[in-house]
Amino acid sequence: MPGLNRPLRRQLLRLAGALLCSPMLARAADAGLPRDVHQRILATLDAPLPKVLNVHHLALIRRFNIGWSPVESGAPMLNPEHPLGTGDTLALAMQAIAGKDAALAAQRLMEASLLLPHFVQMADLKPGSYANAKTPFTLTARHLTLLRQQAWMPLEMLGMAAEDYLAEGCWPTPSVDGKRPYGNFTNYPVEMAQALGLPVRRQADGSLAVTPALEAELQALHEQTMAALQVFVRQAGLRRNTP
């Protein structure tokens, strides 16, 4: 499938962002952020990424509410409407860091959001059965491999500016690329198979493919990465010697 040109792709991403953050979905509590909080969010997004994941970041990551991006094939994302679950996000952020400074809580939330892709690489979790809300989820080694393989998009590629997200009552949060969720191919099951060491065949036209049965299995596995990431952010521990 030919790749979309960048302007068209950006328009599709913007449309998806608008759908996720439409005024009908957004909560008024987040739409009217105090001016100092609004400015701190934008300043944080313009600042260099923190070099250290601190206790505030970890407390917020533990509360992250993972959603599913509707772009292209779909992919996990940090829910822009409710990044910390249902309720007033700013109040939940202050609760998470055990502080009353709203601007600092917003700053830490944005920093933790930007650090999420790094957390996936820095932390570890043993395969096993975990609670995902009220539903048990079996996390496998394959899920963990795929989480670390997923391609997170820079904020500027999400299709909407931070100001646009905030104006719609949403938070500018990161997402895995729904078009190329594992980095290079729009035919993402092939890239999944390569990452997992599963059979890939070269077709007569030179393109790579997997069997229909394996493709269906990998598509189902891809859809499970939302639940896998939710379990991971709640349960994973930082590896030793990780700053």
Secondary structure, 3 states (H helix, E strand, C coil): CCCCCHHHHHHHHHHHHHHHCCCCCCCHHHHCCCHHHHHHHHHHHHCCCCCCCCHHHHHHHCCCCEEEECCCCCEEEECCCCCCCCCCHHHHHHHHHCCCCHHHHHHHHHHHHHHHHHHHHHEECCCEEEEECCEEEEECHHHHHHHHHCCECCHHHCCCCHHHHHHCCCCCCCEECCCCCCCCCCCHHHHHHHHHCCCCEECCCCCEECCHHHHHHHHHHHHCHHHHHHHHHHHCEECCCCC
